[in-house]
Amino acid sequence: MDDLYDEFGNFIGEAEESEEESQNGPVGGGYVYDEEDDEEGPPNDQQLMQIDEDGPSNAVVLHEDKQYYPTAQQIYGTDVETMVQEEDAQPLTQPIIAPVQQKKFAVQEADLPPVYFARDFMTDLMNFPEQIRNIAFAGHLHHGKTALMDMLVLQTHDISDRQDKKIGKKRDEQLRYTDIHLLERERGLSIKTAPMSLVLQGTRGKSHLFNILDTPGHVNFVDEVAASLRLVDGVVLVVDVVEGVQINTEQIIKYAILEDLPLTLIVNKMDRLILELKLPPTDAYFKLKHVIEEVNTVIENTLPGQGEKRRLSPEKGNVAFACSGMGWIFTLPSFARMYAESYPNAEFDPKEFAIRLWGDIFFNPKRRSFTRKGTEEKSKRTFVNFVLEPIYKVFSHTISESPEDLKATLATLGIQLKPSQYKSNAKDLLKTVCDQFFGQAEGFVDMIVEHIPSPEEAGKKKLSQYYTGPTDTQVASSIERCDQDGPLVIQITKLFNTPDATGFYSFGRVMSGIAKAGQQVRVLGEGYTLDDEEDMTVATIADTWIAESRYNIPTSGVPAGNWVLLSGIDNSIVKTATVVPLKLPSDEDAYIFKPLKHLTESIFKVAIEPINPSELPKMLDGLRKINKSYPLITTKVEESGEHIILGTGELYMDCVLHDLRRLYSEMELKVSDPVTRFAETVVETSAIMCYALTPNKKNKITMVAEPLDDGIAADIESSRVKIRDPIRTVASFFEKNHDWDKLAARSIWAFGPDETGPNILLDDTLPSQIPKKQTLTVRDTITQGFSWATREGPLCEEPIRNAKFRLTDLALAPDALSRGSGQIIPTARRAIYSAFLTASPRLLEPHYLLSALGPADSVSALYTILARRRGHVLSDGPIAGTPLYAVRGLVPVIDSFGLETDIRIHTQGQMGVQLCFEEWRVVPGDPLDGGGAAATRPLEMAGALGAARDFVVKTRRRKGLGEEVSVGQVFGEGVVGGVEGGGGFGGCLTCI
C-alpha cells in the first residue's frame, strides 16, 4: 500500500478501471490519452495536461498553476478579442463585443470620376507656371459661388448620367460638388474652403490649369476666406444681380484691395432679372450698371484715389455676366465672338465690337454706325440691343412657345434638341437651350487669363508682401521666379481633416522646388524665429495629392506655383506653417511667411466642460483638433479652470461645437450661455502721476496714462505702422498722420500687448533727471511689464485698448542685480495699473454691424427688436430695381444672442440677417461706481448707467476673482500719502 502514495500523500498507483469508464470514457467527458493515438495529440490541440512518457513526475504543482480548462486564447486564438462579464452587466442595446465601425464624416467619390481631359495632361500642365491660374471664388452668402463651381465641374467631369438618374426632390437639388462636410449638406451653405484643380479651355482652344478655391459666403466664416486669399493670385468676386453688394461682399473687396490682389467680377443670377423681377431690357441694363458701380464705390472708398486704376467694367473685360443655375457665363468679348461666328461673312473686329457693347453708346440701324447720343426717340444702347434683347427672346420663346414653334425658332439659331427634351419641364428645357446657345465657359477663362497673373508673374509680390526673410538670398530668388529647380518652400495656410476625422491633411502652395513624398522637411510654425527655434519640428512628407474636394489625385510630385495636399506633417501645425528642407543651399537661414491677417475678430465666447469628468482628456484632444480646423477659433483656460472657446458668431460656434461633439471627440458637453469678450480703456489723462516701488525698495517707476487719438489703434492693428520699422520711419508716420511732435514720436518704446496691439508705451523721462543710457538698461523689462499689463487689465483681466502710457520718471538701483527682471516687470505692471485706474477707466464692448434684407413691411419690426437690445438702425432704404429693403444697424454683441431667430419670427421668415464685428464702444457708466445707479437687484437688468459696473462684477465672478477691484493689491507697497475721494476706489493710492 505504501507504494501507491508518495511522501506528500498523492496517489501514484494505477487506478482500477470501472466498467462505466471503460465503456464511456472518463467521467465528465474528458479526453484520455492513448499511446495508439496518432502523434498529433488530442483533437483541436486542446490538451489539458502534459503527458510524461517516462512515467509520473514527483514535481510539486501549486494550486494557482493548475489548469483544468483551456483559456479563451487557446480556443479562439490570440487575434480575437474576448471578454468575461457578469450577467446583465450591459444593456441589451449594447453589443458585448462592438463591431468595428468605419467612420465617415465627408462626402467622397468611391473612385476617381471620369473627366473630359487626360489627368496626365493636367499633371504636365503643372510644370508650366505661365499656363496656371490660382483664383478664389468669393462673395456673399447664396450669391452662387458653389453653383459656379458646379457649372465648371459639369463641364469637365463626366457625371451627367449620375445626375439624370436622380428622381423626385433629389433631381431638383443643387449638385453642390464642393460641399463635402455633412453639416454643409444639411444646412445648404458652405462652411469650409474647398479646392478644385480643373483644365479649362479659352476661346482660342488653349488649355489652362485653373486652381480654384470655393470659399464660404456666410459672414461668420470670413476666416476661411482669409486663409484662401493667401494662396491665390486673384479674386473672382461673385455678386447676385438682385441683392447687389452686401456686407460680406464689402469685407472681401476691402481685404482683397488691402492685400493688393487683382479683382474680377461675375454678376450672377441674371435669370432673376427676367423670370423674377420681370424687368424690361432697358431697366435691366441700369440695374446691372448700378451693381457694378456699387462694387467700384467700395473699391474707391477703400483706397481713395486708386479707384480708377482698379476699376471693374465690362468694356475692360474684367466683368462677366452669368446664370450659374442655368449653367452659362459670358463676357463682352466672348459675346462679340458669338456674333462673329454667327456672321462669318461680316468683316468686323470682335474686340472693337466688344468695347462698344457697354456704356452710353447707341446703334443707328439705318446708318449701321455707333453714336454717343441716341438719334431717335426710342434708340437703345448697344448692350440692350445686342446682348440683353437676344437673351430675353431666347428665354421668352423657350418658355412660351409650343414644341413645334420652338423647334422652328431654335433652328434659326442652330440649336437642335431631341424630341424628348421638348417634353421636359420649363426649367430643364431652358437650361438645355441656354447650354447650346452660350456654350462652354470660354469667356470666363479668357477673362481670368488676361486679368489675373500667373504664379510666375505674382512671385515677386508674394515675396515682398508675406516673406519675412531677406529678399537677396537664393531662397528668395527661387520664390520670386517660382523656380521648381530651387529649394523646397511650401506655405501652409489650411488644414483639412481626413474623411474619418482622425487626422489632418496640410494644404498649401508650393512657392519653390517640388514637393515629393518621402522628403524630410522642417516644419516652421508661426512662432519660429532665428533667436527662438522652439516652434520647429522635423517631419517626413508621407503623401502628396492634388486636392479635388470630393477626391484626391495621388501624384509623384507637385512643382512650384501649384497647390498641394500633404500628409504626415500636420502634428505640429496649428494655424499656418512654412515647410523647408532640412538644409538650405549655402547654409542659408530659414524664414517663415507671415501669419494670416484676418478680416474680423473672435468675440463670441462660450465655456465648455464634459458631462462625464473622466472624459476631460478626450475633450482637450478635441479642442486641439478644433483649433487646427477653424482658422480664427481661439481656445484658452481661464484661471478659474473653465475652458473657453472664442468664435465669430452663433452659426460659427454651432458648427464648432458640432464638430467637437461628433467629429473629434464623440462626447456630450455642457455649454455655458454665450457671453462676449470685453476690453478696458481710459477716457482722461491720469489725475496724478502714479509710482510703484520694487519689492527691494531700490527702484521706482512713475507712469501716466492717457487715451490714444482717434485712428491710431486702427493704424497699428492694420500694420500701417510697425514697431519693428526703424525709429525714424515710425516717428515720421506719427508726425505726418497724427500731428505728434518729434520728441514724443521718437520716444515710442513698444506697442502692446503684442506688435500689433492698440496701446503705446512712451519714454517721457528727461535726460537731465536720468541718463538715457541708464533708462535703456531696463527698457526690455519695462516693456515686458507693459505687455503683461495691457494683456490683462485691472478691471476684469480683459485686454486694454486705446491707451498710451508715459514713463515720466525712473529711479534705479546702481547695481544691475537689484534691478533685474524679477524686480522691474511686476513693478512696471503695477505702475501701469495705478496710472490706468486714475485716468477714468471705462469698459469697452464689441458691437456687431447688422445687415438685414427683406420686404418693406418687415422693417418696422426690426426697429422694435433692436431698440429692446440696446441697438439702433444706421440706415435703411430700398435696393434699386427690386421690392427689397436693406437695413444696416449696430447692436452690442452681448445683446445679440438669438437676434437672428427673433427677427425671423417677427418677420415670418421674410428678413435675412447677417452679423459681423464692427467696432469697440464704451459701455455706459463708471465700472468702479459701486452705488447709486449701479445697484441692481437679483434677476433684474442693470440700468443704463449701471451696465459697465454690472459687466465688470459678473465677469470677475465668472473668472473667480473678487467682486471689487482690489486697489491695495494693485498699488502694492510704498504708500507715501492717501488721496481722498479716489474715484470710488475705496482705498489709498500709491501716488505723489
SULSULDA-V344538 format. One record per residue. PHI is phi in whole degrees, -180 to 180 (none if undefined). OMEGA is omega in whole degrees, -180 to 180 (999 if undefined). BURIAL is b if it has 9 or more other C-alpha atoms within 8 Angstrom, else e. Layout:
# SULSULDA-V344538
phi = (PHI PHI)
omega = (OMEGA OMEGA)
burial = (BURIAL BURIAL)
This chain:
# SULSULDA-V344538
phi = (none -65 -76 -84 -129 -88 -68 -98 91 -83 -73 -120 -83 -85 -79 -77 -87 -84 -63 -66 -70 -70 -87 -107 86 -64 -66 90 74 -72 -96 -107 -76 -128 -62 -76 -63 -70 -69 -72 86 -68 -60 58 57 -96 -89 -87 -150 -78 -102 -98 -70 -83 121 -68 -97 -95 -67 -83 -110 -69 -63 -73 -92 -74 -124 -96 -130 -71 -79 -63 -65 -67 -81 -99 98 -78 -91 -111 -79 -128 -136 -114 -131 -75 -66 64 -76 -121 -69 -66 -74 -105 -69 -62 -119 -69 -70 -72 -100 -96 -80 -148 -117 -143 -76 -137 -76 -68 -147 -64 -70 -68 -127 -86 -129 -80 -67 -63 -65 -65 -67 -68 -62 -65 -86 -120 -60 -69 -105 -111 -132 -106 -133 -130 -85 -135 166 -78 -62 62 -95 104 -69 -67 -66 -65 -63 -60 -61 -71 -65 -66 -77 -111 -112 -89 -124 -66 -64 -65 -68 -67 -76 -71 -130 66 -65 -62 -67 -87 -71 -71 -64 49 -66 -93 -92 -109 -70 -62 -65 -63 -68 -71 -96 73 -147 -77 -116 -115 -69 -128 -91 -143 -117 -131 -100 -124 -109 -87 -67 -89 85 -84 -89 -133 -92 -105 -96 -119 -113 -92 -99 -67 -103 -71 -66 -70 -109 -69 -65 -66 -65 -62 -66 -76 -67 -68 -95 -103 -107 -169 -119 -101 -85 -108 -127 -71 -65 -82 -77 74 -76 -109 -61 -74 -60 -61 -61 -68 -60 -61 -65 -64 -67 -67 -86 59 -101 -63 -115 -127 -124 -119 -86 -103 62 -62 -65 -67 -63 -90 -88 -101 -80 54 -79 -64 -54 -65 -67 -63 -62 -67 -64 -62 -64 -64 -64 -64 -69 -60 -63 -65 -65 -64 -62 -65 -70 -73 -127 -57 95 -111 -64 -68 -65 -104 -61 -104 -157 -58 -71 -81 87 -103 -126 -120 -116 -146 -135 -65 -65 -88 82 -135 -156 -151 -119 -62 -61 -71 -70 -63 -67 -61 -65 -63 -75 -74 -123 -66 -81 -78 -93 -153 -88 -58 -65 -66 -66 -63 -62 -88 -92 -141 95 -83 -120 -114 -105 -99 -68 -71 -88 55 -142 -107 -133 -80 -126 -70 -85 -117 -67 -106 -68 -114 -69 -62 -65 -68 -71 -99 -117 -70 -62 -59 -67 -58 -66 -60 -64 -68 -64 -65 -80 -99 -82 -73 -56 -67 -66 -65 -61 -68 -65 -69 -63 -66 -96 76 -106 -123 -118 -74 -56 -68 -70 -68 -90 -72 -68 -61 -66 -67 -64 -64 -66 -65 -65 -64 -61 -79 -71 -93 77 -76 -85 -73 -63 -62 -62 -61 -62 -67 -62 -79 -107 -121 -71 -78 -58 -66 -74 -90 -61 -65 -67 -61 -64 -72 -82 -118 -82 -90 -90 -66 -98 -110 -98 -67 -64 -61 -64 -66 -65 -65 -89 53 -88 -78 -93 -85 -67 -71 -138 -125 -103 -98 -125 -147 -120 -109 -76 -67 -56 -92 61 -94 -148 -135 -103 -97 -116 -159 -114 -79 -86 -159 79 -130 -85 -127 -70 92 -76 -88 -135 -102 -104 -99 -82 -67 -91 -75 -140 -64 -81 -131 -97 -66 -84 -145 -134 -105 -142 -119 -69 -82 -143 -125 -133 -96 -79 -132 64 -82 -153 -123 -98 -68 -144 -76 -175 -120 -80 -59 97 -117 -95 -139 -110 -118 -122 99 -121 -85 -58 -97 -86 -105 -116 -130 -160 -123 -108 -134 -70 -62 -136 -87 -61 60 53 -69 -77 -92 -126 -103 -88 -60 -63 -66 -108 -91 -78 -143 -125 -87 -127 -95 -123 -134 -110 -131 -157 -73 -63 -97 -57 -70 -92 -60 -60 -65 -66 -64 -65 -64 -65 -63 -72 -61 -61 -78 -76 -109 -61 -105 -72 -130 -123 -156 -114 -74 -63 -75 99 -79 -93 -110 -119 -114 -135 -96 -174 -66 -64 -59 -68 -64 -68 -62 -69 -62 -64 -66 -76 -104 -81 -102 -126 54 -152 -99 -121 -99 -116 -75 -63 -70 -132 -138 -75 -118 -142 -122 -153 -125 -118 -138 -78 -53 -64 -144 -79 -107 -123 -140 -99 -71 -56 -88 63 -106 -133 -137 -118 -115 -132 -134 -110 -155 -74 -80 -67 -60 94 -69 -60 -64 -66 -69 -68 -87 63 -67 -130 -124 -69 -77 -65 -57 -58 -64 -65 -63 -64 -65 -62 -71 -66 -75 -93 -131 56 -82 -79 -62 -63 -67 -65 -88 -102 -70 -96 -161 -101 -144 -79 -132 -67 -116 -79 -85 -136 -129 -108 -119 -92 -111 -79 -99 -60 -71 -89 -143 -62 -63 -62 -69 -65 -67 -66 -114 -61 -64 -72 -66 -63 -65 -64 -63 -63 -63 -67 -75 -77 -133 -73 -78 -70 -150 58 -106 -61 -91 -132 55 -126 -118 -113 -106 -81 -96 -154 -151 -121 -118 -70 -68 -93 -64 -64 -83 -124 -73 -64 -63 -89 -81 -59 -66 -71 -62 -62 -66 -66 -66 -62 -67 -65 -65 -73 -98 -116 53 -66 -137 -98 -108 -127 -78 -121 -87 -89 -96 -125 -121 -135 -177 -68 -62 -74 -100 -70 -61 -64 -66 -59 -64 -67 -65 -62 -74 -114 59 -104 -155 -88 -90 -158 -150 179 -74 -88 -56 79 -136 -84 -94 -115 -111 -124 -118 -154 -122 -146 -62 -61 -68 -103 -97 -67 82 -66 -61 -63 -59 -67 -65 -66 -76 -112 55 76 -83 -111 -93 -128 -130 -125 -140 -63 -117 -163 -98 -132 -72 -76 -60 101 -92 -67 -103 -83 -88 -136 65 -66 -83 -69 -125 -94 -58 65 -118 -70 -70 -71 -59 -90 -102 -64 -62 -62 -62 -65 -65 -62 -70 -68 -66 -61 -64 -87 79 -97 -70 -67 -98 -70 -79 -66 -60 -68 -66 -85 70 -92 89 -73 -107 -173 -94 -117 -74 61 -74 66 78 -74 74 -165 -83 -107 -84 -154 -131)
omega = (-177 -179 -177 -178 176 -175 179 179 179 -179 -179 180 179 -179 177 -177 179 180 -176 180 -178 -179 -173 -177 -179 178 -180 176 -179 -178 179 -178 179 -179 -179 178 -180 -174 -177 176 -175 -180 178 180 -179 180 -171 -180 180 180 179 -177 -177 -180 -177 179 177 -177 179 178 180 -177 -177 180 -179 179 -179 -179 179 177 179 180 179 -178 -171 -178 -175 -176 -179 178 179 179 175 -178 176 -180 178 179 -180 176 -178 -179 -178 -180 180 174 -176 179 178 -178 175 -177 180 -176 -178 176 -177 172 178 180 178 -179 178 -180 -178 175 180 -179 174 178 179 179 175 179 -179 180 -178 -175 -178 179 -179 173 178 -174 176 171 -178 -180 -177 -179 176 175 169 180 -180 177 175 176 178 180 180 178 -180 178 -176 -177 -178 -179 -178 179 177 178 -178 -179 -179 -179 175 -177 -178 -179 -179 -180 177 -178 -179 -174 -177 175 -174 177 -177 177 178 -180 -177 -171 175 175 -178 179 -179 172 -178 -180 173 174 -174 173 -178 -178 174 -177 180 178 180 -177 176 176 180 171 -171 173 176 -174 177 -180 -179 -174 177 -173 178 175 176 179 180 178 -179 -175 176 -174 -171 177 180 -176 172 -178 -178 -177 175 -175 -180 -175 180 -177 179 -171 -179 176 179 -179 -178 178 -179 -179 -179 180 180 176 178 177 177 -179 165 -173 171 174 -169 177 179 -179 179 177 -174 -171 -174 -179 180 179 172 -177 -179 178 178 178 -179 177 178 -179 180 -180 -180 179 174 179 -179 177 178 179 -179 180 179 178 -178 179 -179 -178 -179 -180 -177 -174 176 -179 -178 -177 175 178 -179 174 178 178 -172 168 -174 179 178 175 178 -180 178 170 179 176 -179 177 176 178 175 177 -179 179 180 179 -176 -179 180 -178 174 -178 -179 -180 180 179 -179 -180 -177 -177 -180 177 -177 177 -175 178 177 -175 -179 -179 -177 -179 -180 179 179 180 179 -178 -180 -177 -178 -179 -174 174 -175 -179 178 -174 -171 -176 -173 -177 174 180 178 -179 178 -180 -175 179 -177 -176 -168 -173 175 -178 -179 180 -179 180 179 180 -178 179 178 178 -179 -179 179 -180 175 179 -179 -179 178 -178 -179 -178 -172 -177 -180 180 180 179 179 -180 -180 179 179 -178 -176 180 -177 -177 -176 178 177 180 179 -179 -178 -178 -177 -169 177 -174 175 178 179 -179 -176 -175 -178 -180 178 -179 -176 -175 -167 -177 -176 -177 177 -176 -179 180 180 179 180 179 178 178 -178 -178 -176 -170 179 176 -179 178 -178 173 180 175 -179 178 -174 175 177 179 178 -178 179 175 177 -179 -177 168 179 -178 -179 -178 177 -178 -180 178 -180 178 -179 176 178 -180 172 -175 170 178 -177 -180 -177 -178 -177 170 178 180 -177 -177 -177 -177 179 176 176 -178 178 177 -177 -178 173 -179 165 -174 179 178 -176 179 179 -180 178 -178 -178 -180 179 -177 -177 179 -177 175 -178 175 -174 172 175 -177 -171 -172 -175 -177 177 179 180 -180 175 -178 179 178 -179 -179 178 -180 180 180 179 175 179 177 -177 169 -176 174 -178 173 -171 -178 -172 -179 174 -177 -179 -169 169 174 -178 171 -180 176 176 -175 -179 -180 -180 178 178 179 179 176 177 178 177 180 177 180 178 -172 -176 -173 -172 180 177 178 178 179 177 178 178 179 -179 -180 -172 171 178 179 -175 -177 -174 -179 178 -178 178 178 179 -178 175 -180 180 -178 -169 -173 -167 -175 -176 -178 178 -175 167 -176 -179 170 -178 173 -178 172 171 173 -178 -179 175 -179 177 174 -180 -178 -178 176 -174 -180 174 178 176 -179 -179 176 -177 -179 179 180 -179 -176 171 179 176 -179 176 175 180 175 -177 -180 180 179 180 -177 178 178 173 173 -175 -178 179 178 176 -176 -178 180 179 -178 -179 178 -179 177 -175 -171 -174 174 175 174 -173 -178 -180 -177 -180 -179 -179 180 -173 164 -177 6 176 -174 177 -179 -174 176 -176 173 -176 172 -176 178 180 180 179 -180 180 -178 -179 179 179 180 -177 179 -179 -177 -177 -177 176 178 178 176 177 178 179 -177 -178 176 179 -178 -176 -176 -179 177 173 -176 176 179 171 179 176 -179 -178 174 -172 180 -176 174 -173 175 -178 -179 -175 -177 -177 178 179 -176 179 178 -170 -172 -180 179 177 178 -179 178 178 179 -178 177 -180 -175 178 -177 -179 -179 178 178 177 174 179 177 173 165 -178 175 -178 -178 -180 179 -174 -175 179 -176 -177 179 180 177 -178 -177 -179 180 180 -175 180 179 177 -179 177 -179 171 -179 -179 173 -173 174 -178 175 -175 174 175 -178 174 -180 177 178 177 -178 -176 177 -174 -175 -178 -177 -179 178 180 -179 -180 179 -176 178 -180 177 -176 -174 175 -173 173 -179 176 -177 -177 -174 173 179 -179 176 -179 176 179 -178 -180 -179 -174 -177 175 -174 -175 -178 -180 177 178 178 176 177 177 177 -176 -178 180 -175 -177 179 -179 -179 -179 -178 -177 177 179 176 -176 -179 179 178 176 -177 -179 174 -175 -176 -179 179 -179 -173 174 -174 175 179 180 -180 178 178 -179 177 -176 174 179 -179 -178 -180 -178 179 175 -172 175 999)
burial = (e e e b b b e e e e e b e e e e e e e e b b e e b b e e e e e e e e e e e e e e b b e e e b e e e e e e e e e e e e e e e e e e e e e e e b e e e b e e e e e e e e e e e e e e e e e e e e e e e e e e e e e e b b e e e e e e e e e e e e e e e b e e b b e e b e b b b b b b b b b b b e b b b b b b b b b b b b b b b b b e e e e e e e e e e e b e e e e e b b b b b b e b b e e e b b b b b b b b b b b b b b b e e e b b b b b b b b b b b b b b b b b b b b b b b e b b b b b b b b b b b b e b b b b b b b b b b b b b b e e e b b b b b b b b b b e b b b e e b e e e b e b b b e b b e b b b e b b b b b b b e b b e e e b e e b e b b b b e b b b b b b b b e b b b b b b b b b b b b e e b e e e e e e e e e b e e b b b b b b e e b b b b e e e e e b b e e b e e e e b b b b b b b b b b b b e b e e b b b b e e b e e e e b b e b b b e e e b e e e e e e b e e e e e e b b b e b b b e e b b e b b b b b b b b b e b b b b b b e b b b e b b e e e b e e e e e e e b b b b b b b b b b e b b b b b b b b b b b b b b b b e e b b b b b b b b b b b b b b e b b b b b b b b e b e e e e e e b b e b b b b b b b b b b b b b b b b e e e b b b b b b b b b b b b b b e b b e b b b b b b b e e b e e e e e e b b b e e b e b b b b b b b b b b b b b e e e e b b e e b e b b b e b b b b b b b b b b b e b b e e e b b b b b b b b e e b b e b b e b b b b b b b b e b e b e e e e b e b b b b b b b b e b b e b b b b b b b e e e b b b b b b b b b b b e e e b b e b b b e e e b b b e e e e e e b b b b b b e e b e b e e e b b b b b b b b b b e b b b b b b b b b b b b e e e b b e e e b e e b b e b b b b b b b b b b b b b b b b e b b b b b b b b b b b b b b e b e e e e b b e e e b b b b b b b b b b b b b b b b b b b b b b b b b b b b b b b b b b e b b e b b b e b b b e b b b b b e e b e b b e e e e b b b b b b b b b b e b b b e e b e b b b e e b e b b b b b b b b b e e e e e b b b b b b b e e e e b b b e e e e e b b e b b b b b b e b b b b b b e b e e e e e b e b b e b b b e e b e b e e e e b e e b e e b b b b e)
